Amino acid sequence: PNMLLDRNRSFVFFLALTLLLPTVVLAAPKDQSRWDKHYDIEEFLFGTEPIHFLKENINLLPKGKALDLAMGEGRNGVYLATQGFDVLGLDISPLGLNKAHKLAKHHNVRIKTQVVDLEEYQLKRNAYDVILCTYYMQRDLFHQAKASLKPGGMILIETYNIDYLNYASFSKKYLLEHNELLEIFKDFKIIRYQAYDDGKEAYSSIIAQKL
């Protein structure tokens, strides 16, 4: 009887642990540690100003709920908040997101953040009016983002393309092919698209609207 009781206790403990697991923050320790080290400096690693492509096209984006994927220190997501968006930022680095909150406080706005591993995280469907993803390359995430937009919602992506190899050593896995964004969003309305190369770096940018 005692052995049976112990087994039952073990099963109950296992069941409780299983139920608790989904609430645990999803973040790969190795990647989290690496990015925390990058962000563990007084200044902002990538500055505090939003990317130019976002700033020059801000009036095209529909107001509402915005998701900033791989938010980092928050320069783009906080800018959205200053423009009246309800912003949620996802990133693997708690240190980066802490700095994002400091930046938001500096601008007298509020943002919501969540520490997650985007390689494991599943985005909510039909949940956002705007999705932002800058300088973070995860192809399956782009397809998830399409489903995560509300009808009429827009996605803004900017990241390095294959021509960046002319200027820096980089894994091809994390570079866009020529016109790849146009292919991924061929079932969306293309609002803006550019492939930029200034002789120092090369990247592609898109704003696309879900029909």
C-alpha positions in Angstrom: 0.0 0.0 0.0 2.8 2.4 0.8 4.5 1.7 -2.5 1.2 2.4 -4.3 0.8 5.7 -2.3 4.3 6.8 -3.3 3.5 6.0 -7.0 0.3 8.0 -6.8 2.2 10.9 -5.2 4.8 10.7 -8.0 2.1 10.8 -10.6 0.4 13.7 -9.1 3.7 15.6 -8.9 4.4 14.8 -12.5 1.0 15.9 -13.6 1.3 19.2 -11.7 4.7 19.8 -13.2 3.3 19.1 -16.7 0.5 21.6 -16.1 3.0 24.3 -14.9 5.5 23.9 -17.8 3.6 26.0 -20.4 3.7 29.0 -18.0 7.5 28.8 -17.9 9.2 31.5 -20.0 10.4 30.1 -23.2 14.0 31.2 -23.7 17.0 29.2 -24.8 19.6 29.8 -22.0 22.6 30.0 -24.4 20.9 32.6 -26.7 19.5 34.5 -23.7 23.0 34.8 -22.1 24.6 35.9 -25.4 22.1 38.7 -26.0 22.1 39.7 -22.3 25.9 40.2 -22.7 25.4 42.4 -25.8 22.9 44.6 -24.0 24.8 44.8 -20.7 26.2 48.2 -21.5 25.2 51.7 -20.4 24.4 53.0 -23.8 21.9 51.4 -26.3 23.6 48.9 -28.6 21.6 50.0 -31.7 20.7 53.5 -30.5 17.4 54.8 -29.4 16.0 56.1 -32.8 13.7 53.9 -34.9 14.8 52.7 -38.3 14.2 55.2 -41.1 11.9 52.9 -43.0 9.5 52.8 -40.0 9.6 56.5 -39.3 9.0 57.6 -42.9 6.0 55.3 -43.3 4.4 55.5 -39.9 1.3 57.2 -41.2 0.6 54.2 -43.4 0.2 51.8 -40.5 -3.3 51.2 -39.1 -3.5 52.2 -35.4 -4.3 49.5 -32.8 -2.4 46.6 -31.4 1.2 46.3 -32.5 3.6 43.4 -32.0 7.4 44.0 -32.1 9.2 40.7 -32.8 12.7 40.5 -31.4 12.2 43.9 -29.8 15.7 44.1 -28.3 16.1 47.4 -26.5 12.9 48.8 -27.9 13.9 51.6 -30.3 11.2 50.7 -32.8 8.5 49.4 -30.5 8.8 52.4 -28.2 8.5 54.7 -31.2 5.2 53.0 -32.1 4.0 53.6 -28.6 4.8 57.3 -28.9 2.6 57.3 -32.0 -0.4 55.9 -30.2 0.0 52.1 -30.7 -0.7 49.5 -28.0 2.6 47.7 -28.1 3.7 44.2 -27.1 7.4 43.4 -27.5 8.8 39.9 -27.6 12.5 39.1 -27.1 14.8 36.4 -25.7 16.7 38.9 -23.6 15.2 40.2 -20.3 18.1 42.7 -20.1 17.2 44.1 -23.5 13.5 44.4 -22.6 14.4 46.1 -19.3 16.1 48.8 -21.4 13.1 49.0 -23.6 11.0 49.8 -20.6 13.5 52.5 -19.5 13.3 54.0 -23.0 9.5 54.0 -22.9 9.5 55.7 -19.5 11.9 58.4 -21.0 9.2 59.0 -23.7 6.4 58.9 -21.1 4.7 55.9 -22.8 4.0 52.3 -21.7 4.7 49.1 -23.5 4.1 45.5 -22.6 6.9 42.9 -23.0 7.4 39.2 -22.7 10.6 37.1 -22.6 10.3 34.3 -25.1 12.3 32.2 -27.5 10.8 33.0 -30.8 12.0 29.7 -32.3 9.6 27.9 -29.9 6.8 30.5 -29.4 3.5 30.4 -31.2 2.0 33.7 -32.2 -1.8 34.3 -31.6 -3.9 34.2 -34.7 -5.8 37.3 -36.0 -4.5 39.3 -33.0 -2.6 42.3 -34.3 -3.1 45.4 -36.5 0.7 45.9 -37.0 3.6 43.4 -36.7 7.1 44.7 -36.8 10.2 42.6 -37.3 13.6 44.3 -37.9 17.0 42.7 -38.3 15.8 39.3 -37.0 15.7 36.5 -39.5 13.5 33.5 -38.9 11.6 32.4 -42.0 8.9 30.3 -40.3 8.1 33.3 -38.1 7.2 35.4 -41.2 4.5 32.8 -42.1 3.3 32.8 -38.5 3.1 36.6 -38.6 0.9 36.5 -41.6 -1.7 34.4 -39.7 -1.3 36.6 -36.6 -2.4 39.8 -38.4 -6.0 40.9 -38.4 -7.5 41.4 -41.9 -6.4 44.8 -43.1 -3.4 44.6 -40.7 0.1 45.4 -41.9 3.5 43.9 -41.4 6.8 45.8 -41.6 10.0 43.8 -42.1 13.6 45.0 -42.6 16.7 42.9 -42.5 19.9 42.1 -44.4 19.8 40.5 -47.8 22.2 38.3 -49.6 24.2 41.2 -51.0 25.3 42.0 -47.5 27.9 39.3 -48.0 29.8 41.8 -50.2 30.5 43.8 -47.1 30.6 41.4 -44.2 31.0 37.8 -43.2 27.5 36.5 -42.4 25.7 33.2 -42.4 23.5 32.9 -45.6 20.9 31.2 -43.5 20.1 34.6 -41.9 20.1 36.6 -45.1 17.1 37.3 -47.5 17.4 36.1 -51.1 16.6 38.6 -53.8 12.9 39.4 -53.9 12.3 36.8 -51.1 10.0 39.1 -49.2 7.9 39.8 -52.3 7.5 36.0 -52.7 6.6 35.4 -49.1 3.9 38.1 -49.2 2.6 37.6 -52.7 -0.9 37.0 -51.3 -0.7 40.3 -49.4 -1.0 43.8 -50.9 2.5 45.3 -51.1 2.4 48.8 -49.8 6.1 49.6 -49.8 9.2 47.6 -50.9 12.9 48.4 -51.2 16.2 46.6 -51.7 18.9 49.0 -50.4 22.6 48.8 -51.1 24.8 51.8 -50.2 28.2 50.1 -50.8 28.5 49.5 -47.1 25.5 47.3 -46.2 22.5 45.8 -48.1 19.1 45.1 -46.8 15.5 44.7 -47.9 12.4 46.3 -46.4 8.7 45.7 -46.9 5.3 46.9 -45.7 2.5 44.5 -46.7 -1.2 44.4 -45.9 -3.3 41.4 -45.2 -6.3 41.3 -47.5 
